[in-house]
Amino acid sequence: MSDHTAALTLAQALAQALLARGWRLATAESCTGGLISATCTDLSGSSAWFDRGFVTYSNEAKQDSLGVPAELIQAHGAVSEPVARAMVQGALRHALADVAVAVTGVAGPSGGSPDKPVGTVWLAWGRRDGDVHAERHWFPGDRSQVRQATVEQALRGLLQLLTQADQAPGGAGG
Protein backbone atom coordinates (compact mmCIF):
# COMPACT_ATOMS: atom_id res chain seq x y z
CA MET A 1 0.00 0.00 0.00
CA SER A 2 1.46 3.38 -0.99
CA ASP A 3 1.82 6.13 1.58
CA HIS A 4 -0.96 8.14 -0.02
CA THR A 5 -3.24 5.09 -0.03
CA ALA A 6 -2.64 4.64 3.70
CA ALA A 7 -3.50 8.30 4.30
CA LEU A 8 -6.65 8.03 2.18
CA THR A 9 -7.74 4.96 4.15
CA LEU A 10 -7.32 6.94 7.38
CA ALA A 11 -9.20 9.89 5.87
CA GLN A 12 -12.09 7.61 4.88
CA ALA A 13 -12.35 6.28 8.44
CA LEU A 14 -12.20 9.86 9.73
CA ALA A 15 -14.93 10.94 7.32
CA GLN A 16 -17.23 8.17 8.56
CA ALA A 17 -16.54 9.07 12.19
CA LEU A 18 -17.18 12.77 11.64
CA LEU A 19 -20.34 12.18 9.60
CA ALA A 20 -21.69 9.84 12.28
CA ARG A 21 -21.40 12.71 14.78
CA GLY A 22 -22.40 15.53 12.44
CA TRP A 23 -19.03 17.17 13.17
CA ARG A 24 -16.73 19.21 10.95
CA LEU A 25 -12.93 19.42 10.74
CA ALA A 26 -10.46 22.28 10.35
CA THR A 27 -6.71 21.99 9.82
CA ALA A 28 -3.84 24.35 10.63
CA GLU A 29 -0.77 23.28 8.69
CA SER A 30 2.77 24.53 8.51
CA CYS A 31 5.30 21.88 7.45
CA THR A 32 2.73 19.86 5.48
CA GLY A 33 1.70 22.89 3.41
CA GLY A 34 -1.90 21.76 3.01
CA LEU A 35 -1.34 18.03 2.49
CA ILE A 36 -3.71 17.09 5.33
CA SER A 37 -6.45 19.22 3.77
CA ALA A 38 -5.67 17.85 0.31
CA THR A 39 -5.88 14.27 1.56
CA CYS A 40 -9.23 14.93 3.22
CA THR A 41 -10.67 16.70 0.20
CA ASP A 42 -9.46 13.94 -2.14
CA LEU A 43 -12.58 12.16 -0.89
CA SER A 44 -15.84 12.80 -2.68
CA GLY A 45 -18.41 14.34 -0.35
CA SER A 46 -15.80 15.85 1.96
CA SER A 47 -17.70 19.16 2.01
CA ALA A 48 -20.13 17.48 4.41
CA TRP A 49 -17.44 17.16 7.10
CA PHE A 50 -14.40 19.27 6.11
CA ASP A 51 -14.80 22.96 6.95
CA ARG A 52 -11.48 24.58 6.05
CA GLY A 53 -7.73 24.40 6.14
CA PHE A 54 -5.27 27.08 7.16
CA VAL A 55 -1.82 26.86 5.57
CA THR A 56 0.27 29.01 7.88
CA TYR A 57 3.81 28.36 6.75
CA SER A 58 5.34 31.64 7.90
CA ASN A 59 5.38 32.94 11.46
CA GLU A 60 3.39 35.96 10.25
CA ALA A 61 0.71 33.69 8.81
CA LYS A 62 0.45 31.85 12.14
CA GLN A 63 -0.09 35.21 13.82
CA ASP A 64 -2.43 36.76 11.24
CA SER A 65 -4.60 33.77 10.36
CA LEU A 66 -4.67 31.87 13.65
CA GLY A 67 -3.90 34.50 16.28
CA VAL A 68 -0.74 32.79 17.52
CA PRO A 69 0.99 35.41 19.70
CA ALA A 70 4.33 36.62 18.31
CA GLU A 71 5.76 36.37 21.84
CA LEU A 72 4.95 32.65 21.93
CA ILE A 73 6.85 32.06 18.69
CA GLN A 74 9.77 34.18 19.88
CA ALA A 75 9.95 32.40 23.23
CA HIS A 76 9.57 28.80 22.01
CA GLY A 77 10.14 28.80 18.24
CA ALA A 78 7.56 27.93 15.61
CA VAL A 79 8.27 24.21 16.03
CA SER A 80 7.14 23.81 19.63
CA GLU A 81 4.34 22.47 21.77
CA PRO A 82 2.99 25.92 22.77
CA VAL A 83 2.79 27.03 19.13
CA ALA A 84 1.12 23.80 17.99
CA ARG A 85 -1.45 24.18 20.77
CA ALA A 86 -2.07 27.83 19.87
CA MET A 87 -2.48 26.87 16.20
CA VAL A 88 -5.18 24.29 16.95
CA GLN A 89 -6.98 26.72 19.26
CA GLY A 90 -6.78 29.41 16.57
CA ALA A 91 -8.18 27.05 13.96
CA LEU A 92 -11.15 26.27 16.21
CA ARG A 93 -11.70 30.00 16.89
CA HIS A 94 -11.61 30.93 13.20
CA ALA A 95 -13.55 27.99 11.72
CA LEU A 96 -16.97 26.39 11.88
CA ALA A 97 -15.45 23.15 13.07
CA ASP A 98 -15.91 20.84 16.03
CA VAL A 99 -12.41 19.35 15.84
CA ALA A 100 -9.08 20.59 14.54
CA VAL A 101 -5.53 19.42 14.01
CA ALA A 102 -2.38 21.53 13.79
CA VAL A 103 1.11 20.58 12.64
CA THR A 104 4.40 22.47 12.76
CA GLY A 105 7.76 20.92 12.08
CA VAL A 106 11.08 20.68 10.27
CA ALA A 107 10.55 18.69 7.06
CA GLY A 108 14.10 19.29 5.80
CA PRO A 109 16.49 18.85 4.29
CA SER A 110 17.54 22.19 5.81
CA GLY A 111 16.27 24.03 8.86
CA GLY A 112 17.15 21.51 11.52
CA SER A 113 19.06 22.23 14.71
CA PRO A 114 20.49 20.10 17.53
CA ASP A 115 17.31 20.74 19.57
CA LYS A 116 14.97 20.29 16.61
CA PRO A 117 16.57 18.02 14.02
CA VAL A 118 15.04 17.48 10.58
CA GLY A 119 12.00 15.24 11.05
CA THR A 120 10.86 16.90 14.30
CA VAL A 121 7.13 17.67 14.20
CA TRP A 122 4.72 18.91 16.84
CA LEU A 123 1.10 17.90 16.30
CA ALA A 124 -1.89 19.12 18.29
CA TRP A 125 -5.51 18.04 18.25
CA GLY A 126 -8.49 19.68 19.89
CA ARG A 127 -12.25 19.68 20.18
CA ARG A 128 -14.26 22.84 20.42
CA ASP A 129 -15.66 21.61 23.75
CA GLY A 130 -12.57 19.85 25.03
CA ASP A 131 -8.90 19.94 25.84
CA VAL A 132 -6.00 20.18 23.42
CA HIS A 133 -3.59 17.26 23.19
CA ALA A 134 -0.11 17.72 21.71
CA GLU A 135 2.67 15.29 20.83
CA ARG A 136 6.18 15.61 19.48
CA HIS A 137 7.27 13.10 16.87
CA TRP A 138 10.43 12.49 14.94
CA PHE A 139 9.87 11.05 11.48
CA PRO A 140 12.81 9.61 9.52
CA GLY A 141 13.34 10.06 5.81
CA ASP A 142 13.48 12.80 3.25
CA ARG A 143 11.20 15.84 3.06
CA SER A 144 8.42 13.96 1.29
CA GLN A 145 8.53 11.06 3.76
CA VAL A 146 8.47 13.39 6.79
CA ARG A 147 5.48 15.26 5.40
CA GLN A 148 3.59 12.07 4.49
CA ALA A 149 4.24 10.55 7.94
CA THR A 150 2.96 13.77 9.50
CA VAL A 151 -0.27 13.59 7.48
CA GLU A 152 -0.86 10.00 8.60
CA GLN A 153 -0.13 10.78 12.26
CA ALA A 154 -2.44 13.81 12.12
CA LEU A 155 -5.30 11.68 10.79
CA ARG A 156 -4.63 8.87 13.30
CA GLY A 157 -4.70 11.42 16.11
CA LEU A 158 -8.04 12.80 14.92
CA LEU A 159 -9.52 9.30 14.90
CA GLN A 160 -8.21 8.76 18.44
CA LEU A 161 -9.70 12.09 19.53
CA LEU A 162 -13.12 11.04 18.24
CA THR A 163 -12.86 7.67 19.97
CA GLN A 164 -12.06 9.44 23.23
CA ALA A 165 -15.04 11.76 22.69
CA ASP A 166 -17.32 8.71 22.52
CA GLN A 167 -15.92 7.41 25.80
CA ALA A 168 -16.29 10.71 27.63
CA PRO A 169 -19.30 11.40 29.81
CA GLY A 170 -22.12 12.46 27.53
CA GLY A 171 -20.85 10.42 24.56
CA ALA A 172 -20.48 11.77 21.03
CA GLY A 173 -22.49 14.88 21.82
CA GLY A 174 -19.77 16.00 24.26
N, C-alpha and C positions, 0 to 999 in steps of 0.2 A: 504494500500500500504506500503510495507516495505521501510526502509530507502534507501536500495540499488536500489530498483525499482524507487523511486523518483529521485535519482541521475541519473539513466540510462535514465529516461524520459527527464531530463534536458540536458543530454549529446546528446541525439538524436536531440533535438531542436537546440542545439549548432552546431552539425554536419551539419544539413540542412542550417543553417545560414552561416557557414563558406564555405560550398560547393557553395552556391549561389553567394558568392563573390570571390571564387577562393583563399581564404585565408587559412593560416596554423597557428596552435597553438603550443606554447611551454609552459611548466609549470616549475616552480621553487618551490619545496616543501621542507619544513622542518618538521613541526609537523605531516603532513599527510603521510610522508614517501612513497610517490608515489601513494597514493590512487586516486588522481585526474587523473593522467596518466592512472592508471589501469581502472578506470571507463570509460574514453574516449576510451581506446583500447579494452574494452569489446565489443565494437560495430564493427561488420564486416564492412570492407571498411574504417576503421579509418585512414589507411595510406594515404588516399587522402587528409586529412585535419589535421592530428596530426603529427607534425614534431618531437618533442622530449620532454623528461622530465628530469629535473635535480632534483635529490634527494640530497639536501645539508643539512643534519641533523646537522653536526658539524659546528662550526664557521670556522674552516679551510676549509671545503668544500665550504662554502659560499664565502670565499676569493678566493680559487683556481679555482673553476668551474665557478663562476659568476662574479668575480672581485669586490666583496663587500670589501671596504677598512676596514682593521683591526681597524683603528681609529674610524670608524663609529660604529662598534660593541662595542668597548670599551667605547665610549662616551654614547651610547643610549641603549645598550643591544641588543641581537639578536632578541628579541621580541619587535619590535619598528617600528614606521612608517618609519623612514629613512632607516632602513635595508630592510623592505618589498619593498620600492620603489627601492632601489639599486638592490635587487634581480630580480625584474621584468625587470629593465633596462639591467641587466647582461644577463638575459635569451634572451632578444631581440638581444643583441649584439652577443651572441654566438650560435644563432639558425637561421634557415631559416624560420622564422615565422613572420607573420604580427601582431599577437596579443599574449600576454602572461599574465599569472597570477602567482602570488607568494603568498605563505602563510608561516607564522612563528608564532608559538604560544606555549602555555603551555597546553598540552593535559592531563597531570596528570597521576596518582594521586599525584605524587610529582613534585617539581620544581616551585611551585607557590610562590608568595611573596605578601605582602600587596599591592604593586603597580601593580603587574601583577599576579592576582590570577589564579588558575587552571581554564581553560576555556577561557582565554584571547587569542585572535588570531588577528594578523594584516594581512590583505589581501591587495594586490595591483594588479591593472590591467593596462595594457598599450598597446597602438598600436605603431607600428614602426614609424608611421608618426603623432603621437599625444601625448597628455599629459598622465601622470600617475595619476591614482586615487587610493587613499588608504583609508581604513576604519578599525576601530578597532571594534571587536565584542567580546561579552562574551557569550559563549555557555554553558548551564548547562548540567550536566550529567557526566557519567564516561568517561574514555579515549576513548572508542569506539564511544560513542555518540558525544563527542566533535569533533573527527576526521571526523565523517560522516557529521555533521552539517557544518563543514568547507568545505568539498567537495561540498556540495550542494550550499553554499553561493558563493564559487569560480565560479561554473558553472553559477549561476544566474547573478553574476557580469559580466561574459563574455558576456552573452546574452544581458545584458543592454548596455555594451560597444559597441556591434555591432549595436544595435538599435540607439544609439547616433551617430554612424558613418554614418548611413543612413540619419540622420537629419541634419548633418553638411553640410556646403556649399561644393558642389562637390559630395555629395552622397556617395555611397558605395566605390567608387574609391578613396576617401580621398579628 
